[in-house]
Amino acid sequence: MEQKVGLIPYQVVEQFDTVNEVPKGIGMIQAPKIWEKTKGKGITVAILDTGCDLTHPDLKDQIIGGRNFTNDDNGDPDVYKDYNGHGTHVAGTIAAIQNNNGVVGVAPEAKLLIIKVLDKKGSGQYEWIINGINYAIEQKADIISMSLGGPVDVPELHKAIQTAVQHNILVVCAAGNEGDGNDSTDEFAYPGSYNEVISVGAVDLNRNSSRFSNSNNEVDLVAPGEKILSTYLNGTYATLSGTSMATPHVSGAMALIKVLANSSFERNLTEPELYAQLIKRTVPLGNSPKLEGNGLIFLTVPEHLSELFAKQFTPEIVEL
């Protein structure tokens, strides 16, 4: 029997024809406070998912290309249209354009590479995922975002991810939605449980751990994943819930962090160095590390800490 991988299950909470707001999750991680410094310009995020609504007004100018690796549209590699909605929603959270209409993403000036590896039913073959990762490497993407997974540890998939990381690509994955709210039971999904990826769990908009979010010792951090408003099919909008929705918050955040960190250090940081910059920008929520990893992504933490440090530890000048 052929092994399959699928999108991380999610719930469609509500749909809207029109909206005009900064989604609550975007504000919760402090992204708007970073936009005066960077909005992610120069960064390319490869989204491995169900494709994208290529004509959505909030996304059409963000997309720089893509490829279809599924059997949809008779396997035409140049047609990476989304028939499911999942990929379009993820894309909006990462980089919906800031145009005073609709929604805005975490990194509204980042560009999107749409790599369709899941079909209209949200299912895909491991070969499609692996080919998609290799394509992202060829296209020199900065970040790979994958809100997908399965229960099987496939060595070829793991190797493809390791190759991406060796090419200095940050790989961000959903932890999975098989959780039971109990940190004493482990739930593993792949690729989210590979050590090389940034594994993202979910919290609600009140910072409470999402009951469905997988717990295990590979979770790196958490992000908003319940009732997340973003772009949807046919130019519409929807609120969805799942670790699938938490993941693009971190993918977009990494676009901002990469620009800030490279500018600050005046060089291109390595993947491990960028991971360290991400973890610096988390705040613990008081849950088990198996549920929340290092805590909630919070983009302004370093500034606040440095200000606090300066106030508390300014040395006195003593005359000798």
C-alpha positions in Angstrom: 0.0 0.0 0.0 1.4 3.4 -1.0 2.2 5.6 1.9 0.6 9.0 2.0 1.2 12.3 3.8 -1.6 14.8 4.3 -2.2 18.3 5.4 -2.4 18.7 9.2 -6.2 18.5 10.0 -7.8 21.8 10.5 -11.2 23.3 11.2 -12.9 26.0 9.2 -14.6 28.2 11.8 -16.1 30.9 9.7 -15.9 32.4 6.2 -16.2 36.0 5.0 -16.5 37.7 1.7 -14.8 40.9 2.8 -12.7 41.9 5.8 -10.3 44.8 6.7 -8.1 44.2 9.7 -4.8 43.1 11.0 -5.5 39.5 12.2 -5.3 39.1 16.0 -2.6 36.4 15.7 -0.3 38.9 13.7 -0.7 41.5 16.5 -0.3 38.9 19.2 3.3 38.0 18.1 4.1 41.7 17.8 4.8 41.7 14.0 3.4 45.2 13.4 6.0 46.7 15.8 8.7 45.3 13.6 7.4 46.6 10.3 9.0 50.0 10.7 12.3 48.2 10.5 11.5 45.5 8.0 8.5 43.8 6.4 10.5 40.9 5.0 11.6 42.4 1.7 14.2 40.2 -0.1 13.1 37.0 1.6 11.4 34.1 -0.3 9.2 31.7 1.6 8.4 28.4 -0.2 5.0 27.0 0.9 4.6 23.3 0.4 0.9 22.8 0.6 -2.3 22.5 -1.5 -1.3 25.4 -3.9 -2.7 28.9 -3.7 -5.5 31.1 -5.0 -3.3 32.8 -7.5 -5.8 35.7 -8.1 -6.5 36.6 -4.5 -6.1 40.3 -4.2 -4.0 40.0 -1.1 -1.7 37.4 -2.6 -1.4 37.8 -6.3 1.5 40.3 -6.2 3.4 38.3 -3.6 3.7 35.1 -5.7 6.9 34.9 -7.7 6.3 31.4 -9.1 5.7 27.8 -8.2 5.4 24.2 -9.3 2.8 21.4 -9.1 4.0 18.0 -8.1 0.6 16.4 -7.6 -1.8 14.7 -10.0 -4.3 17.6 -10.0 -4.8 19.2 -13.4 -3.4 16.1 -15.1 -0.1 16.6 -13.3 0.6 19.9 -15.2 3.7 21.3 -13.3 2.7 24.9 -14.2 -0.7 24.8 -12.6 -0.5 25.2 -8.8 -4.0 26.4 -8.2 -5.5 25.7 -4.8 -8.8 23.7 -4.7 -8.7 23.0 -1.0 -8.1 26.4 0.8 -5.5 25.2 3.2 -2.5 26.5 1.2 -4.2 29.8 0.5 -4.8 30.4 4.2 -1.2 29.6 5.1 0.0 32.0 2.4 -2.0 34.9 3.7 -0.7 34.5 7.3 2.9 34.5 6.0 2.8 37.4 3.5 -0.6 38.9 2.6 0.1 42.3 1.2 -0.4 45.5 3.3 -2.9 47.4 1.1 -5.4 48.8 3.6 -7.9 46.1 2.6 -8.5 42.4 3.5 -5.8 41.0 5.8 -2.1 41.5 6.2 0.6 38.8 6.8 3.4 38.6 9.3 5.9 39.6 6.6 3.9 41.6 4.0 6.9 42.3 1.7 8.2 38.7 1.6 7.7 36.8 -1.6 6.0 33.4 -1.9 7.1 30.4 -3.9 4.0 28.1 -4.2 4.9 24.5 -4.3 1.9 22.2 -4.6 2.6 18.9 -3.0 -0.9 18.1 -1.7 -3.9 17.5 -4.0 -7.4 18.9 -3.8 -8.2 16.4 -1.0 -5.2 17.5 1.0 -3.3 14.2 0.4 0.1 13.7 -1.2 2.7 11.1 -1.8 6.0 11.3 0.0 7.7 11.6 -3.3 5.8 14.8 -4.0 7.0 16.3 -0.7 10.6 15.3 -1.3 10.5 16.7 -4.9 9.0 19.9 -3.5 11.7 20.3 -1.0 14.4 19.7 -3.6 12.7 22.3 -5.9 12.7 24.9 -3.0 16.4 24.2 -2.7 17.0 24.7 -6.4 15.1 27.9 -6.3 17.2 29.2 -3.4 14.3 29.7 -1.1 15.2 31.2 2.3 12.4 29.4 4.3 10.3 26.3 3.7 6.9 26.2 5.4 5.2 22.9 5.7 1.8 22.6 7.4 1.6 18.9 6.6 2.5 15.6 8.1 2.0 11.9 8.6 2.7 9.2 11.3 5.6 7.6 9.4 9.3 8.4 9.6 10.4 8.2 6.0 14.3 8.3 5.7 14.2 9.9 2.3 12.0 12.8 3.6 14.4 13.3 6.5 17.4 13.3 4.2 15.7 15.9 1.9 15.1 18.2 4.9 18.7 17.7 6.1 19.9 18.8 2.6 17.7 21.9 2.8 19.2 22.9 6.2 22.7 22.3 4.8 21.8 24.8 2.1 21.0 27.3 5.0 17.2 27.0 4.5 15.0 27.3 7.6 12.4 24.5 7.6 9.3 25.3 9.6 6.8 22.5 10.2 3.5 22.0 12.1 3.8 19.8 15.2 0.5 18.1 14.4 -3.0 18.0 15.7 -3.2 14.6 17.4 -2.7 16.1 20.9 -4.8 15.3 24.0 -3.8 18.2 26.2 -1.6 15.9 28.3 2.1 16.5 28.2 2.8 13.0 29.7 1.7 11.4 26.4 3.7 12.0 23.3 2.3 12.4 19.8 4.8 12.4 16.9 4.1 13.5 13.3 6.6 13.8 10.5 8.3 16.0 9.3 7.4 18.1 12.4 9.3 15.7 14.8 12.6 15.8 12.9 15.2 17.6 15.0 16.4 19.7 12.0 13.0 21.4 11.6 11.5 24.2 13.6 8.4 22.4 15.1 5.5 24.7 15.9 2.7 24.0 18.3 -0.5 26.0 18.8 -2.0 28.3 21.4 -5.3 30.1 21.3 -5.6 33.9 21.2 -5.6 34.0 25.0 -2.2 32.2 25.0 -3.7 29.0 26.3 -2.2 25.8 24.9 -4.4 24.2 22.2 -5.7 20.9 23.3 -5.2 19.4 19.8 -1.5 20.5 19.7 0.9 17.6 19.7 3.2 17.3 22.7 6.7 15.8 22.4 10.3 16.7 23.1 10.9 18.1 19.6 8.4 21.0 19.8 10.4 24.2 19.5 7.9 26.9 20.2 4.2 27.9 19.8 2.2 30.4 17.9 -1.4 31.4 17.5 -3.4 28.5 16.0 -7.1 28.9 16.9 -9.6 31.1 15.0 -6.9 32.5 12.7 -8.2 34.9 10.1 -6.5 34.7 6.7 -7.0 34.5 3.0 -9.2 31.7 1.5 -10.5 30.5 -1.9 -12.0 32.7 -4.5 -10.8 35.9 -3.0 -12.6 35.3 0.3 -11.4 35.0 3.9 -11.8 32.5 6.6 -10.9 31.7 10.2 -9.3 28.3 10.6 -7.8 26.4 13.6 -4.9 24.0 13.8 -1.2 23.8 14.1 -1.3 24.4 10.4 -2.3 28.0 11.2 0.4 28.4 13.9 3.2 27.3 11.5 2.9 30.2 9.0 3.1 32.8 11.9 6.6 31.4 12.6 7.5 31.2 8.9 6.6 34.8 8.4 8.4 35.7 11.7 11.6 34.0 10.4 11.5 36.3 7.3 11.5 39.3 9.5 14.1 37.9 11.8 16.5 37.0 9.0 16.5 40.5 7.6 17.0 42.0 11.1 19.7 39.6 12.2 21.7 39.7 8.9 21.5 43.5 9.0 22.6 43.7 12.6 25.6 41.3 12.2 26.4 42.7 8.7 26.7 39.2 7.3 24.5 36.3 6.4 23.8 34.2 9.5 23.8 30.4 9.3 20.7 28.3 9.8 21.7 27.4 13.4 22.4 31.1 14.2 19.0 32.1 12.8 17.4 29.5 14.9 19.1 31.0 17.9 17.7 34.4 16.9 14.2 32.9 16.8 14.5 31.3 20.2 15.7 34.6 21.7 12.3 36.0 20.6 10.1 33.7 22.6 8.4 34.1 26.0 7.6 31.1 28.2 3.9 30.6 29.0 4.3 28.3 32.0 3.5 25.0 30.2 5.6 21.9 29.9 8.3 22.3 27.2 6.7 19.3 25.5 3.7 21.4 24.9 5.2 24.8 24.2 8.9 24.2 23.6 10.7 27.5 24.4 7.4 29.4 24.5 5.4 31.8 22.4 7.0 33.6 19.4 7.2 37.3 20.5 9.1 39.4 18.1 10.0 42.4 20.3 11.4 40.5 23.3 15.1 41.3 22.7 14.5 45.1 22.6 12.4 45.0 25.8 15.0 42.8 27.6 17.9 45.1 26.5 16.0 48.1 27.8 15.2 46.4 31.0 18.8 45.3 31.4 20.1 48.8 30.7 17.8 50.3 33.4 18.5 47.7 36.1 22.2 47.2 35.5 23.7 50.6 34.5 27.0 50.7 36.5 27.7 53.7 38.7 30.7 55.9 37.9 32.9 55.9 40.9 35.7 58.5 41.1 39.0 57.2 42.4 
